[in-house]
């Protein structure tokens, strides 16, 4: 098997991708991917080698991703808007042997110090991009096509950076079997998940598992079309949805809130949409109500995480699911709600979500300690998220992992931001919490203790973080304090800071 073989069964003339105003059919995409796959093989890349994908939501990503998988290589999607230090850290962490740089990532990669990524041999970019490319897209597309490399279900397909259930970023290992299983699980759920005549709205970043496997993967699995959008703007999004006859729209609650709040939005702008779903963060009831009132759409909620490829539960196709419910587990996913002692809780009682199934990842790259913390010896994934189930079997999220901050649908773990803050010579203590924000759901707020003999301003601290972290992870507010609250074991009491 190979996940890239999802391309094979669809008609040549059916539209697969709409990117930058251009349509690519399945026939064209198969030809492009086969040649690009041959180009990767001609470079000397071998099955199991890691290939970073530093591309926005566009045709470049799709061709590179499918060719990488088809060649038996491991795809590592990266955020093209990350600062250079984050790109350097991630490339070094997974030992990437090759990197595909899309047009929108040229400036970000141009600043990367190649000395920090000793394993990186090949850089593939647009012709004349000026990023020291070893080969251009055009050169690889002109290569002789080669067949898809057969892989086992347990062979690694994707490394997806996530903060896991706690701590600093680590790469989750997702296999061909994991990703395909989740596509089939979602497709088997009630409510016609995806069909060949569907047009999906692809605005969720493809370096996010929701965008990668639910939107892009789901569309290719069904033989549908995906409209790729590189930047979200609510006004242009509504125009594009209407113009292209989009039928499936997925996104975080902040996206839906922005769409519903557009003052000049035509109520008929989403007349073509048959399925509207929300994920990546808890959906406020008020946002669901506003979408219903504004566009006449029932907005359903789902739940998942990177480590489960990602979908665990969905309310899609469950008309009786109460507002606020994430529905029920998808097929072939076993779920438990457990107390701190690992015992199942009673119906109506709060418990941590544990899941098991063919979509559950194989652990974190080169991090056995974090893997052991996330997976029980018998294969249960401890999600760190709390939920309750009612008498009818419907699930309700109570809270995400206690320290997790969710900014516009993206996970931010305080430990990662605090580590960067503490590297600043003027900071001797730091703690980070999430605070409510009207547009992004939550924002990052830092509490900082200044080292003796130093003076530092709020803007200096924010700028320091911006050099090393993606923008959504950076504090938007810094409070200077004399000391941080700690418990008897010396752990910072973030609850007190909130």
For each residue, the residues with C-beta under 8 A, 3 or more apart:
1: 5 150 151 152 153 176 177 180
2: 5 69 70 72 148 149 150 151 176
3: 6 69 157 176 179 180 217
4: 7 33 66 67 69 70 148
5: 1 2 8 70 148
6: 3 180 183 217 220 221
7: 4 10 16 26 29 30 33 66 220
8: 5 30
9: 223
10: 7 14 16 26 196 223
11: 14 26 27 223
12: 25 26 27 30
13: 25 26 27
14: 10 11 25 26 196 223 225
15: 18 23 24 25 26 225
16: 7 10 24 25 26 28 29 62 219 220 225 226
17: 23 24 29 59 62 225 226 228
18: 15 21 22 23 24 199 225 226 227 228 244
19: 22 24 57 58 59 62 228
20: 58 59
21: 18
22: 18 19 59
23: 15 17 18
24: 15 16 17 18 19 28 29 32 59 62
25: 12 13 14 15 16 28 29
26: 7 10 11 12 13 14 15 16 29 30 223
27: 11 12 13 30 31
28: 16 24 25 31 32
29: 7 16 17 24 25 26 32 33 62 63 66
30: 7 8 12 26 27 33 34
31: 27 28 34 35 145
32: 24 28 29 35 36 63 141
33: 4 7 29 30 36 37 63 66 67 70
34: 30 31 37 38 67 70 145 146 147
35: 31 32 38 39 140 141 142 143 144 145
36: 32 33 39 40 63 64 67 137 140 141 143
37: 33 34 40 41 67 70 71 145 146 148
38: 34 35 41 42 140 143 144 145 146
39: 35 36 42 43 67 135 139 140 141 142 143
40: 36 37 43 45 51 67 68 71 73 98 140
41: 37 38 44 45 71 143 146
42: 38 39 140 143 144
43: 39 40 98 122 134 135
44: 41
45: 40 41 49 51 71 73 97 98 122
46: 49 72 73
47: 71 72 73 149 151 155
48: 72 73 74 156
49: 45 46 73 74 97 98
50: 73 74 76 94 95 96 97 98 159
51: 40 45 64 68 73 74 75 76 96 97 98 99 100
52: 76 78 90 91 94 96 98 99 100
53: 61 64 65 68 75 76 77 78 99 100 206 207
54: 78 80 87 99 100 101 102 105 108 109
55: 58 60 61 64 80 100 101 102 104 105 206
56: 60 61 80 102 103 104 105 205 206 230
57: 19 61 202 203 205 206 211 228 229 230
58: 19 20 55 61 62 102 103 104 228 230
59: 17 19 20 22 24 62 63 228
60: 55 56 63 64 100 102 103 126 137
61: 53 55 56 57 58 64 65 77 102 206 228
62: 16 17 19 24 29 58 59 65 66 216 228
63: 29 32 33 36 59 60 66 67 141
64: 36 51 53 55 60 61 67 68 75 100 124
65: 53 61 62 68 69 75 77 206 212 216
66: 4 7 29 33 62 63 69 70
67: 4 33 34 36 37 39 40 63 64 70 71 140
68: 40 51 53 64 65 71 73 74 75 100
69: 2 3 4 65 66 72 73 75 157 158 176
70: 2 4 5 33 34 37 66 67 148 149
71: 37 40 41 45 47 67 68 146 149
72: 2 46 47 48 69 149 151 155
73: 40 45 46 47 48 49 50 51 68 69 98
74: 48 49 50 51 68 156 157 158 159
75: 51 53 64 65 68 69 157 158 159
76: 50 51 52 53 90 94 96 158 159 160 161 171
77: 53 61 65 158 160 206 207 212
78: 52 53 54 82 87 90 91 161 207
79: 82 86 205 207 470
80: 54 55 56 102 104 105 108 207
81: 108 470 471
82: 78 79 86 87 90 108 469 470
83: 86 87 108 466 467 468 469 470
84: 87 88 108 109 111 112 113
85: 88 89 467 468
86: 79 82 83 89 90 468 469 470
87: 54 78 82 83 84 90 91 108 109 112
88: 84 85 91 92 112 113 116 117
89: 85 86 92 93 169
90: 52 76 78 82 86 87 93 94 161 169 171
91: 52 78 87 88 94 96 99 112 116 117 119 120
92: 88 89 95 116 117 118 119
93: 89 90 171 365 366
94: 50 52 76 90 91 159 171 365
95: 50 92 119
96: 50 51 52 76 91 99 117 119 120
97: 45 49 50 51 119 120 121 122
98: 40 43 45 49 50 51 52 73 120 121 122 123 124
99: 51 52 53 54 91 96 109 120 122 123 124
100: 51 52 53 54 55 60 64 68 124 125
101: 54 55 105 106 109 123 124 125 126 129 131 133
102: 54 55 56 58 60 61 80 105 106 125 126
103: 56 58 60 106 126 129
104: 55 56 58 80 230
105: 54 55 56 80 101 102 108 109
106: 101 102 103 109 110 125 126 129 130 131
107: 110 111
108: 54 80 81 82 83 84 87 105 111 112
109: 54 84 87 99 101 105 106 112 123 125 131
110: 106 107 130 131
111: 84 107 108
112: 84 87 88 91 108 109 116 117
113: 84 88 116 117
114: 117 120 132
115: 118
116: 88 91 92 112 113
117: 88 91 92 96 112 113 114 120
118: 92 115
119: 91 92 95 96 97
120: 91 96 97 98 99 114 117 123
121: 97 98 134
122: 43 45 97 98 99 134 135
123: 98 99 101 109 120 131 132 133 134
124: 64 98 99 100 101 133 134 135 136 137 140
125: 100 101 102 106 109 129 131 133 136 137
126: 60 101 102 103 106 129 133 136 137
127: 136 137 138 139
128: 136
129: 101 103 106 125 126 133 136
130: 106 110
131: 101 106 109 110 123 125
132: 114 123
133: 101 123 124 125 126 129 136
134: 43 121 122 123 124
135: 39 43 122 124 139 140
136: 124 125 126 127 128 129 133 139 140
137: 36 60 124 125 126 127 140 141
138: 127 141 142
139: 39 127 135 136 142 143
140: 35 36 38 39 40 42 67 124 135 136 137 143
141: 32 35 36 39 63 137 138
142: 35 39 138 139
143: 35 36 38 39 41 42 139 140
144: 35 38 42
145: 31 34 35 37 38
146: 34 37 38 41 71
147: 34
148: 2 4 5 37 70
149: 2 47 70 71 72
150: 1 2
151: 1 2 47 72 155 157 176
152: 1 155 176 177
153: 1 175 176 177 180
154: 175 177 362
155: 47 72 151 152 175 176
156: 48 74 159 173 174 175 362
157: 3 69 74 75 151 174 175 176 178 179
158: 69 74 75 76 77 174 179 212
159: 50 74 75 76 94 156 171 172 173 174 365
160: 76 77 171 172 174 207 209 212 306
161: 76 78 90 169 170 171 172 207
162: 169 170 171 172 209 305 306 307 411
163: 166 167 168 169 170 404 411 412 413 415 416
164: 167 170 172 307 364 370 374 413
165: 307 373 374 382 383 384 401
166: 163 373 384 401 403 413 415
167: 163 164 170 370 413 415 416
168: 163 413 415 416 419
169: 89 90 161 162 163 413 416
170: 161 162 163 164 167 364 365 367 370
171: 76 90 93 94 159 160 161 162 364 365
172: 159 160 161 162 164 306 307 361 363 364 365
173: 156 159 361 362 363 364 365
174: 156 157 158 159 160 178 179 209 306 309 361 362
175: 153 154 155 156 157 178 179 361 362
176: 1 2 3 69 151 152 153 155 157 179 180
177: 1 152 153 154 180 181 358
178: 157 174 175 181 182 309 358 359 360 361 362
179: 3 157 158 174 175 176 182 183 213 217 309 359
180: 1 3 6 153 176 177 183 184
181: 177 178 184 185 309 332 357 358 359
182: 178 179 185 186 213 308 309 310 311 330 359
183: 6 179 180 186 187 213 217 218 221
184: 180 181 187 188 221
185: 181 182 188 189 311 330 331 332 333 357 359
186: 182 183 189 193 194 214 218 311 314 330
187: 183 184 193 194 218 221 222
188: 184 185 330 331
189: 185 186 193 314 316 317 330 331
190: 316 317 318
191: 275 300 316 317 318
192: 195 274 275 317
193: 186 187 189 218 222 275 316 317
194: 186 187 198 200 218 219 221 222 224 248
195: 192 198 222 224
196: 10 14 222 223 224
197: 224 247
198: 194 195 219 222 224 225 247 248 274
199: 18 224 225 226 227 244 245 246 247 248 272
200: 194 215 218 219 224 225 226 227 246 247 248 249 250
201: 215 227 229 237 240 241 246 248 249 250 251
202: 57 206 211 215 216 219 226 227 228 229
203: 57 211 229 232 237 251 255
204: 208 210 211 214 215 250 251 252 280 409
205: 56 57 79 208 211
206: 53 55 56 57 61 65 77 202 211 212 216
207: 53 77 78 79 80 160 161 211 212
208: 204 205 211 212 280 409 410
209: 160 162 174 212 213 214 304 305 306 309 310
210: 204 213 214 215 250 279 280 304 310 409
211: 57 202 203 204 205 206 207 208 214 215 216
212: 65 77 158 160 206 207 208 209 215 216 217
213: 179 182 183 209 210 216 217 218 309 310
214: 186 204 209 210 211 217 218 250 279 304 310 311
215: 200 201 202 204 210 211 212 218 219 226 250
216: 62 65 202 206 211 212 213 219 220 226
217: 3 6 179 183 212 213 214 220 221
218: 183 186 187 193 194 200 213 214 215 221 222
219: 16 194 198 200 202 215 216 222 224 225 226
220: 6 7 16 216 217 223 224 226
221: 6 183 184 187 194 217 218
222: 187 193 194 195 196 198 218 219
223: 9 10 11 14 26 196 220
224: 194 195 196 197 198 199 200 219 220 248
225: 14 15 16 17 18 198 199 200 219
226: 16 17 18 199 200 202 215 216 219 220
227: 18 199 200 201 202 240 244 246
228: 17 18 19 57 58 59 61 62 202
229: 57 201 202 203 232 237 240
230: 56 57 58 104
231:
232: 203 229 237 255 258
233: 236 237
234: 237 238 255 258 259 261 262 265
235: 238 239 262 264 265
236: 233 239 240
237: 201 203 229 232 233 234 240 241 259
238: 234 235 241 242 259 262 265 266 269 270
239: 235 236 242 243 269
240: 201 227 229 236 237 243 244 246
241: 201 237 238 244 246 249 269 270 272 273
242: 238 239 245 246 266 268 269 270 271 272
243: 239 240
244: 18 199 227 240 241
245: 199 242 272
246: 199 200 201 227 240 241 242 249 270 272 273
247: 197 198 199 200 272 273 274 275
248: 194 198 199 200 201 224 273 274 275 277
249: 200 201 241 246 270 273 275 276 277
250: 200 201 204 210 214 215 276 277 278 279
251: 201 203 204 255 256 278 279 280 409
252: 204 255 256 278 279 280 281 408 409 441
253: 256 257 278 281 282 283 284 287 409 441
254: 257 258 281 408 409 439 440 441
255: 203 232 234 251 252 258 259 408 409
256: 251 252 253 259 260 276 278 283 287 288 291 299
257: 253 254 260 261 284 287 290 439
258: 232 234 254 255 261 262 439
259: 234 237 238 255 256 262 265 291 294 295
260: 256 257 265 287 290 291 293 294 295
261: 234 257 258 290
262: 234 235 238 258 259 265
263:
264: 235
265: 234 235 238 259 260 262 269 294
266: 238 242 269
267: 294 295 296
268: 242 271
269: 238 239 241 242 265 266 295
270: 238 241 242 246 249 273 276 295 296 297
271: 242 268
272: 199 241 242 245 246 247
273: 241 246 247 248 249 270 276 295 297
274: 192 198 247 248
275: 191 192 193 247 248 249 300 316
276: 249 250 256 270 273 291 297 298 299 300
277: 248 249 250 299 300 301 302 314 316
278: 250 251 252 253 256 283 287 288 299 300 301 302
279: 210 214 250 251 252 301 302 303 304 409
280: 204 208 210 251 252 406 409 410
281: 252 253 254 400 406 409 441
282: 253 397 400 406
283: 253 256 278 287 288 299 301 324
284: 253 257 287 288
285: 288 289 323 324
286: 289 290
287: 253 256 257 260 278 283 284 290 291 299
288: 256 278 283 284 285 291 292 299 301 323
289: 285 286 292 293 323
290: 257 260 261 286 287 293 294
291: 256 259 260 276 287 288 294 295 297 299
292: 288 289 295 296 297 298 299
293: 260 289 290
294: 259 260 265 267 290 291
295: 259 260 267 269 270 273 291 292
296: 267 270 292
297: 270 273 276 291 292
298: 276 292
299: 256 276 277 278 283 287 288 291 292
300: 191 275 276 277 278 314 315 316 318 321 327
301: 277 278 279 283 288 314 315 324 325 326 327
302: 277 278 279 311 312 313 314 315 316 326 327
303: 279 311 312 313 314 326 327 353 385 387 395 397
304: 209 210 214 279 308 309 310 311 312 313
305: 162 209 308 310 312 383 385
306: 160 162 172 174 209 309 310 361
307: 162 164 165 172 310 360 361 374 381 383
308: 182 304 305 311 312 333 355 357 359 360 361 381 383
309: 174 178 179 181 182 209 213 304 306 359 360 361
310: 182 209 210 213 214 304 305 306 307
311: 182 185 186 214 302 303 304 308 314 330 359
312: 302 303 304 305 308 329 330 333 335 353 355 383
313: 302 303 304 326 327 328 329 330 333 335 395
314: 186 189 277 300 301 302 303 311 317 318 326 327 328 330
315: 300 301 302 318 321 325 326 327 328 394
316: 189 190 191 193 275 277 300 302 327
317: 189 190 191 192 193 314
318: 190 191 300 314 315 321 327 328 394
319:
320: 392
321: 300 315 318 325 327 328 394
322: 325 390 394
323: 285 288 289
324: 283 285 301 396
325: 301 315 321 322 394 395 396
326: 301 302 303 313 314 315 387 395 396 397
327: 300 301 302 303 313 314 315 316 318 321 394 395
328: 313 314 315 318 321 393 394 395
329: 312 313 333 334 335 355 395
330: 182 185 186 188 189 311 312 313 314 333
331: 185 188 189
332: 181 185 357 358 359
333: 185 308 312 313 329 330 355 356 357 359
334: 329 355 356 357
335: 312 313 329 353 354 355 356 395
336: 344 351 353 354 355 380
337: 344 345 349 350 351 352 353 354 387 388 389
338: 341 342 343 344 345 351 352 354
339: 342 343 344 345 349 351 352
340: 352
341: 338
342: 338 339
343: 338 339
344: 336 337 338 339 351
345: 337 338 339 349 350 351
346: 349
347: 389 390 391
348: 388 389 390 391
349: 337 339 345 346 388
350: 337 345 386 387 388 398
351: 336 337 338 339 344 345 386 387 388
352: 337 338 339 340 382 383 384 385 386
353: 303 312 335 336 337 383 385 386 387
354: 335 336 337 338 376 380 381 382 383
355: 308 312 329 333 334 335 336 360 380 381 383
356: 333 334 335 360 379 380 381
357: 181 185 308 332 333 334 360
358: 177 178 181 332
359: 178 179 181 182 185 308 309 311 332 333
360: 178 307 308 309 355 356 357 375 379 381
361: 172 173 174 175 178 306 307 308 309 381
362: 154 156 173 174 175 178
363: 172 173 367 368 370 371 374 375
364: 164 170 171 172 173 367 370 371 374
365: 93 94 159 170 171 172 173
366: 93
367: 170 363 364 370 371
368: 363 371 372
369: 372 373
370: 164 167 170 363 364 367 373 374
371: 363 364 367 368 374 375
372: 368 369 375
373: 165 166 369 370 382
374: 164 165 307 363 364 370 371 381 382
375: 360 363 371 372 379 380 381 382
376: 354 379 380 382
377:
378:
379: 356 360 375 376
380: 336 354 355 356 375 376
381: 307 308 354 355 356 360 361 374 375
382: 165 352 354 373 374 375 376
383: 165 305 307 308 312 352 353 354 355 401
384: 165 166 352 400 401 402 404
385: 303 305 352 353 397 399 400 401
386: 350 351 352 353 397 398 399 400
387: 303 326 337 350 351 353 395 396 397 398
388: 337 348 349 350 351 395 396 398
389: 337 347 348 393 394 395 396
390: 322 347 348 393 394 396
391: 347 348
392: 320
393: 328 389 390
394: 315 318 321 322 325 327 328 389 390
395: 303 313 325 326 327 328 329 335 387 388 389
396: 324 325 326 387 388 389 390
397: 282 303 326 385 386 387 400
398: 350 386 387 388
399: 385 386 402
400: 281 282 384 385 386 397 404 406
401: 165 166 383 384 385 404
402: 384 399
403: 166 413 414 415 494
404: 163 384 400 401 411 412 413 434
405: 411 412 413 414 432 433 434 442 444
406: 280 281 282 400 409 410 411 412 434 441 442
407: 410 412 434 437 440 441 442 443 444 472 473
408: 252 254 255 440 441 472
409: 204 208 210 251 252 253 254 255 279 280 281 406 441
410: 208 280 406 407 472 473
411: 162 163 404 405 406
412: 163 404 405 406 407 416 417 434 444 472 473
413: 163 164 166 167 168 169 403 404 405 416 417
414: 403 405 417 418 431 432 433 494
415: 163 166 167 168 403 418 419
416: 163 167 168 169 412 413 419 420 469 473
417: 412 413 414 420 421 432 444 446 465 469 473 474 475
418: 414 415 421 422 430 431 432
419: 168 415 416 422 423
420: 416 417 423 424 464 465 468 469
421: 417 418 424 427 430 432 446 448 461 464 465
422: 418 419 427 428 429 430
423: 419 420 468
424: 420 421 427 456 461 464
425: 451 454
426: 450 451 454 455 456 460
427: 421 422 424 430 448 449 450 451 456 461
428: 422 449 450 451 452
429: 422 448 449 483 484
430: 418 421 422 427 446 447 448 449 484
431: 414 418 446 447 484 492 494 497
432: 405 414 417 418 421 444 445 446 447 475 494
433: 405 414 444 445 447 494 497 498
434: 404 405 406 407 412 442 443 444 445 498
435: 442 443 445 477 498
436: 441 442 443
437: 407 440 441 442 443 476
438:
439: 254 257 258
440: 254 407 408 437 443 472
441: 252 253 254 281 406 407 408 409 436 437
442: 405 406 407 434 435 436 437
443: 407 434 435 436 437 440 476 477
444: 405 407 412 417 432 433 434 473 474 475 476 477
445: 432 433 434 435 475 476 477 478 479
446: 417 421 430 431 432 461 475 477 478 479
447: 430 431 432 433 478 479 481 484 497
448: 421 427 429 430 456 461 478 479 480 481
449: 427 428 429 430 480 481 482 483 484
450: 426 427 428 454 455 456 480
451: 425 426 427 428 454
452: 428
453:
454: 425 426 450 451
455: 426 450
456: 424 426 427 448 450 460 461
457: 460 461
458: 461 462 477 478 480
459: 462 463
460: 426 456 457 463 464
461: 421 424 427 446 448 456 457 458 464 465 475 478
462: 458 459 465 466 474 475 476 478
463: 459 460 466 467
464: 420 421 424 460 461 467 468
465: 417 420 421 461 462 468 469 473 474 475
466: 83 462 463 469 471 474
467: 83 85 463 464
468: 83 85 86 420 423 464 465
469: 82 83 86 416 417 420 465 466 473 474
470: 79 81 82 83 86 473 474
471: 81 466 474
472: 407 408 410 412 440
473: 407 410 412 416 417 444 465 469 470
474: 417 444 462 465 466 469 470 471
475: 417 432 444 445 446 461 462 465 478
476: 437 443 444 445 462
477: 435 443 444 445 446 458
478: 445 446 447 448 458 461 462 475
479: 445 446 447 448
480: 448 449 450 458
481: 447 448 449 484
482: 449
483: 429 449
484: 429 430 431 447 449 481 492 497
485: 492 493 496 497
486: 489 490 491 492 493
487: 490 491 493
488:
489: 486
490: 486 487
491: 486 487
492: 431 484 485 486 497
493: 485 486 487 496 497
494: 403 414 431 432 433 497 498
495: 498
496: 485 493
497: 431 433 447 484 485 492 493 494
498: 433 434 435 494 495
